[in-house]
């Protein structure tokens, strides 16, 4: 059918006592149904008005008998389709041969289409769910990867358990103990430090004077006591708690991220620092390009060391206060891993090597990205 949409397929089977051809079958159907219910119901007229499509016949002859099926596509209402089906069932001869037509059924094409659409919808949902689960698994995998890179460190004169982000982040998450720090590192949160007891360490009090402090405490009586102590000796900007009766060290990575919300953003270089870094890179590039040397800067962008690239890894491990690295070479995975361990904020080089484990809290840039003329 061309201009009308098929709504129904009228399907009949037939059995003819003799050998006949398709043309004989179709001729019998048109001829013996003509005039039964008025001219407007003739198959010829219905075909002219695109209400009946091309009739298909599948037949097979065997043992002086012909049998098979007839398929009539129709775009009429169901009553007309049923009437045509009944009319075709009344055909009792094909040529000189006795014949019998029996309705197999009237198939609602729209219903079939709905079923196909429904099945496809189920498939789409399944694909989406699978993708969603895969993305969640990838998120957890990425978090675990960050955790492996963000190693537990000791911070301050009390050697408090902490993540390397305490050096670079403007926000510090204060937790109760070492196990809490380790669990936040697993969740990819590295700007964290533990107080290790009810008495608040001087190092944490000092941090609160320059940093925004978030207390993330257990949901029990112990958490209440530590919060009271914290509030008496230092400024706490925000308080977050584990669910009632639960401890921070027992939370899953996703639970931690859900509780922290927007506070869970892993520390990255600030825009104001990026502007200063850009200025420093443009200023430094002419003197370093082609020298195979590296310049190490502190948090104020002051140069604290200039070393040959082949000595860079060794020197980075011994230089204190290193925050920015600008060098005439390729940024490698080994260098990135070391920079993460040492608390660097940014690395700028000529080009990127094969960085499989790209950290989210170190800025990696090439000279080209700074549009150096």
N, C-alpha and C positions, 0 to 999 in steps of 0.2 A: 504494500500500500504506500502511496506517496504523500497526499495532502492530509490524510486523517491518521490519527494515532490509534493503533490497534488496542482494543479493550479486552476482547475475548478471542480465544482460539476454540472453535468447535471441532472436536476430534471424534471421528467415527471409524469403526472397523467394518469391513465388508467381506462377503464370501459369495463368489459367483460360480455357478455350475457351468463352467466352460472357460475357454481361453479368450481373454479380451485385452485390449490395450488401454492406456491412460485416457486417450481421447474418447474411447467408448464410455469409460466411467464418467468423465466430466460431462459428456453429451447427455447421458442418462440423467445425471443430477439436475442439469439445467432444464432438460426437456420435460421430465416428469414432475418437477416442482412448479413449472410455469403455470400461472393462472389460478393456482390453488387459493390464494388470498388477495387477489387484486393485483393490478400491474405494478403498484409501488412496492410490492413485496417480492417481485420476481428477482432472481439472482442477477440477471442481466442489468436490470435497473439499479439494483443496489451496488453493482460494480461501477456503473457509470457515475454514480454519485459518491464514489470512494467509500461506501459503507461496508463493502465486502472486498477483500483483497484477492490476490491470485490464489486459487485453490490448488493445494499440493496433494499429489497422489503418490503413494509408495505401494507398489504391488509385486507379487510374485506368483508365478504359475507353476503348478505341480499336479500331476495326475489328473489332467483335464479339469482343473479347478484354478480359479484365480482369487487370491485373498490379499488383504493388506489394510492400509489405513488412509483416510482422507482428513486433511487439515484445512479448515476454513477460517481465515482471519477476519474478524469483524470489528467495526467501530460503532456499532449500534448500542442500544440499551440491552439489558439482559433478556427482556421479554422477546424482542425481535430475534436475538440470538437463539433463544429456546425454540421459537417458532420455526426458524430455519432448520434447526437440528431435528425437530420432529418431522418437518417436511422431507428432509433427506432420508430419514428412517423409513418413510413410506415408499421409497423407490424399490420396486420389486423385480425389475428387469434391466439388464444391460445388454442392449442389442436383443438377440433372440434368447439369451440365457437368463435363467432365473437367478435372482440375486437377493441378498439380505444385508441391510445396513443396520448397524447397532451403535448407538451413542456410547462412546467411552467416557466422555465428560466434556464440560465447558470450563476451560481454564481462564481464570481472571488474570489477565496479563499484569494489571496494576498490583494485584496481590503478590504475584511472583516477583514483580519489581520491588515491592515493599520488603519482601523476604530477602532479596539480594542486597537491598540497601541496608536492611537491619543487620545482615551478616557482615557486610562491609563495615558498618558502624562498630560492631563488636570487634572486628579485626583492628580498626583504627584505635579503639580504646585499649585493646591488648598491646598494640605497638607503642601507644603513648605511655601506658603503665610500665611496659618493659623499659622504655627509654627513660622514664622518670626514675625508676629504680636504678637503672644504670648510672644516671647522673648523680643520684644520691650516693651510690657506691663510689663513684668517681670523686665526689666531694670528700667522703670519708678517707679515700685513698690519698687524696691531695693533702688532707689535714694530717694524716699519719706521716706523709712525706715531709711536711713542714716540721712536724714534731721531731723527726729524725735529724733534721738539719739544725733546729733550734735546741741546742743542748742545754741541759741544766748547768747553771753557773753559780758561783758564790759571790755575793755582793756586799761591799762595805766592810767595816772593821769587825763586825760580828759574823762575817762570812755567811750571810743569810741565803737560803736557797732562792734562786730567781731565774728568770729567762733573760736572754741577751737584750730584749726590747727595753729593759729598764734604763739602758744607756741612751737610747735614742727617742723613746716615746715621750710625748708631753702628758700622757695619761698613764698612771700606774694602778694596776689591780692588786690590792692587798688581800692575801688569803692567810689561813691559819698556819698551815704546815707544809713540809716538803712534799708530801704526797699530793696535796692540792696543786702545787706548782707543776709537778710532773703531769697531772691530769689536764691542766690547762694547756701545757705544751703539746700534749697529744691532740688537743682540739685546735692547734695552730695559734694559740694566744701566747705571745712571748713577753709581753710587757707586764710581767707578774712577779711579785715578791712575797715571801712568807715572813710572818713575825716570829714564828717558832716559840709560842708561849703566850701567857696572858700579859706579861710585861712588854710594853711596846718598845722596840729597839730604837736607839738614837738615830740610826741610819734611816729608818722609815719616817721618823718625825722630821728629819732634815729634808727628805724627798718631798714631803707634803708642803713645804714652803715654796717650792718652785714648780711642782707638778700638780696636775689634777688627780685626786685620789678617789678610787672606787673600792669600797670594801665589799668583798664577795665571800660570805661566811656561811657556815653550816646552819641548817634549819633546826637547831636544838638549843638547849639551855647554854651550852658552851659558847655558841655563836652570840647569844644575847650578852654574855659577860664580856666577851672580847669587844663587841661593838660599844659597850658602855665605856670600857677602858680607852678604846681608840678615840671616842668622842671627847674624852676629858683632856687628852694630851696633844691632839692635832686636828687639823681641818679635814673633814671627810666630805667630799662633794656629792657622793652618791652611795647608797647602800643597796646591795643585792643579796638575796638569800637563796640557798638551796631549798627545795620543797620541805615542808614540815617533816621533821624526823629523819631527813636525808643529809648526807655529808657531801661536800664539794668533791672529795676524792673519789666518790662512788658514782658520780654523774657520767653519762655517756657524752661523747663529743657534741652530738646534736643537741642534747639537753643543755649543755654549757652555752652553746651558741644561741639557743633560744632564750635563755635567761639573760645573757649579756646583750642580746639584740644588737643595736647599732654600735654598742661599745665593743663588740667583738671584732671590729675592723682591725686587721693586722697593721701595725704601724708602717707607714710609708713616708717618704720625704715630703715635707710641706711645700706648698707653692712658693712661699717667700724664700725658702731655702733653695728651691729649684732656680729661682731668678738669680740668686747669688752664685749658685754653682755654674749657671750658664755664663755669667760674667767672668768667673774665674777660669773656666775652660777656654773661652775666647782670648783671655789675657795670656794664658799659659801655652796654648797650642803652638805659636810660632817658635818658642824656645825649646819645645820638647819634640816636635815633629821630626822624625828621621834620626833621633838620637838613641833609640832603644833604651830609654830611661823612664823612670816612674817618679811622680811627685805625690807624696802623702801629705794630706792636710788634716788639721784638727777641726773641732766643731765650729771654730770661728773662721775657717777657711785660711788659716795661717799655715804656711809650709813647715812641717816638722821633720821631713826627710826627703832626700832625692837620691835614688839608688838605681843601679843598672837593672833592667828587667829580669835578667837571669838570676838576680839575688833577691827579687821581690818577695817571694814566698817566705824565705828565711827571715828577711828584715821585718815583714809584716807581723810575724809572730813575736817579735821583740820590741816593737815600737808601741808606746803607750799613747792613748788618746787619738788614735787614727780613726777618722770618720769618713774621709773622702779620698778616692784614689783616681788620679789622672795619669795615664801612661801610654807610651808609644808601643802598643802591642795588641795581641788578641785576647779577649776576655774568655777564659777557659773555665770549665766546671771546677777544676781544682782550686782556681783562684776565688771563684764565687763561694765555694764551700768554706774556704779559710776566712774570707771576708765576713761571712755570716757569723762564724765562730768568734771573730774578733770584734764584732759589733759595728762594722762599717755601714754607712748609710747609702753610699753611691759609688759606682765604678764607671769610669769613662775610658774607652779605648778606641782603637781604630776600627775593629769589627768584632762580631760575636763568633765564638767558636760553637761547638756542638753542645749547647746548654740543655741537658735533659731535665735536670732538677732546677727549674728557675724559681728562685725565692720571690715571695710577694712583699717582703719588707726590706729589700735592697734595690735601689734604682740602678738598672743596667742601661747604659747609653753609649752610642758611638759618636765620634766627632761630627759625622755628617748630620746627625739629628739636631745638632746645635746650629746648623746652617752657617758654618764658619766660611768666610769668604777668603 
